[in-house]
Amino acid sequence: MALVNVWHLRRVAEASSKPCDICYKPTSSVLITPDNKDYFYVCPGHLKDRGFASPIIDEAEAAAKKKKDEMDREIELIKKEYEEKMKKKKEKEKEKEKEKKSKDDGEEGKKGTDTNNDVDDEKAAKEKDAKIKAITSKDTAIVNDDMPRIYALQKYYYS
């Protein structure tokens, strides 16, 4: 039975790390065959070297990562938009207070307007949270690592 040139990258705990089989530096990265029959420890520096191993890029995984990045950008835009709304709202409140003070000139201020402003603030916060939840619920696939997970060794290392 021939050994297939497909290797999956696995991470082990730092306490279980062993030396790289090539340069003998301590590493927690392990390349293992899909059937778990063969493995070897290799440091991340060798994985980045195209002369040693080349990543097999999964198109679906790349698309999921791109979609996640787009969702993150949308969420940031929503947060910025919310912050701008709150700034404008506070500026308007300050202007209204200045107008009231200039009109009243010693009379007592109005009572009960704070509750109306609090309701508006809560409504805006709920709207922001709803938009963020809508965006995040579109896709639940999360790509955690920047490094590829599947590799093919070069011929002179593989044979």
C-alpha positions in Angstrom: 0.0 0.0 0.0 1.4 3.3 -1.1 1.6 6.3 1.2 -0.5 9.2 -0.1 1.1 12.7 -0.2 -1.5 14.4 1.9 -0.6 15.6 5.3 -2.9 17.3 7.9 -1.5 19.9 10.3 -2.4 19.2 13.9 -1.4 21.1 17.0 -0.5 19.5 20.3 -0.2 21.0 23.7 2.9 22.9 24.5 3.7 20.4 27.3 3.6 17.6 24.6 5.8 19.4 22.1 8.8 17.6 20.7 11.7 18.6 18.5 11.2 19.3 14.8 12.4 16.3 12.8 14.4 18.5 10.5 16.0 21.3 12.6 15.4 19.9 16.2 13.7 23.1 17.5 10.8 22.5 19.9 7.5 22.6 18.1 3.9 21.8 18.7 3.0 21.3 15.0 2.5 17.8 13.7 1.9 16.7 10.1 -0.1 13.5 10.1 -1.6 11.3 7.3 -5.4 11.2 7.0 -5.4 7.6 8.2 -3.3 8.5 11.2 -0.6 5.9 10.4 2.3 8.2 9.9 3.3 11.5 11.5 6.2 13.8 12.1 6.9 17.0 14.0 7.7 20.0 12.0 8.2 23.7 12.9 6.0 26.5 11.4 9.1 27.9 9.6 9.4 24.7 7.5 5.6 24.8 6.7 6.0 28.2 5.2 8.9 27.1 3.0 7.6 26.2 -0.4 10.5 24.0 -1.1 9.5 21.7 1.8 5.7 21.6 1.7 3.0 23.3 -0.4 -0.4 23.9 1.1 -3.5 22.4 -0.5 -6.0 25.2 -0.4 -9.6 24.3 0.0 -11.8 26.6 -2.0 -14.7 26.4 0.4 -12.5 27.3 3.3 -11.1 30.3 1.5 -14.6 31.4 0.5 -15.7 31.1 4.2 -12.8 33.1 5.4 -13.5 35.9 2.8 -17.2 35.9 3.9 -16.2 36.2 7.5 -14.0 39.2 6.7 -16.8 40.9 4.9 -19.1 40.3 7.9 -16.5 41.8 10.2 -16.3 44.9 8.0 -20.1 45.2 8.0 -20.2 44.9 11.8 -17.6 47.6 12.2 -19.6 49.9 9.9 -22.7 49.4 11.9 -20.9 50.2 15.2 -19.4 53.4 13.7 -22.8 54.4 12.4 -24.3 53.8 15.9 -21.5 55.9 17.6 -22.1 58.7 15.1 -25.8 58.7 15.9 -25.1 58.8 19.6 -22.7 61.8 19.2 -25.2 63.7 17.1 -27.9 63.0 19.6 -25.8 64.2 22.6 -24.9 67.4 20.6 -28.6 68.1 20.0 -29.3 67.5 23.7 -26.6 70.0 24.7 -28.0 72.6 22.3 -31.5 72.1 23.6 -30.3 72.5 27.2 -28.5 75.7 26.3 -31.7 77.0 24.6 -33.8 76.1 27.6 -31.4 77.8 30.0 -31.4 80.9 27.9 -35.2 80.9 27.7 -35.9 80.1 31.4 -33.3 82.5 32.9 -33.8 81.4 36.4 -37.0 79.4 36.2 -37.0 75.7 37.0 -36.0 73.4 34.3 -38.4 70.9 32.8 -38.9 67.5 34.4 -39.4 64.1 32.9 -37.4 64.6 29.6 -34.6 62.3 30.8 -36.8 59.2 30.6 -37.7 60.0 27.0 -34.0 60.3 26.1 -33.2 57.0 27.9 -35.9 55.3 25.9 -34.4 56.6 22.6 -30.9 55.4 23.7 -32.2 52.0 24.5 -34.1 51.8 21.2 -30.9 52.7 19.3 -28.8 50.2 21.2 -31.4 47.4 20.5 -31.4 48.4 16.8 -27.6 48.1 16.7 -27.6 44.7 18.4 -30.3 43.5 16.1 -28.3 44.5 13.0 -25.2 42.8 14.4 -27.1 39.6 15.2 -28.6 39.5 11.7 -25.2 39.7 10.1 -23.6 37.1 12.3 -26.5 34.7 12.0 -26.2 34.6 8.2 -23.2 32.3 8.4 -21.9 30.2 11.4 -18.7 28.9 9.7 -15.7 30.2 11.5 -12.1 29.9 10.2 -9.7 30.2 13.1 -6.2 29.8 11.7 -4.4 31.8 9.1 -2.2 28.8 8.2 -3.5 26.1 5.9 -4.5 22.8 7.4 -3.6 20.4 4.6 -0.2 20.1 2.9 1.6 18.1 0.2 5.3 17.5 0.7 7.7 18.1 -2.1 8.9 15.1 -4.0 12.4 14.9 -2.5 11.0 14.9 1.0 8.1 12.7 0.2 9.7 9.7 -1.4 
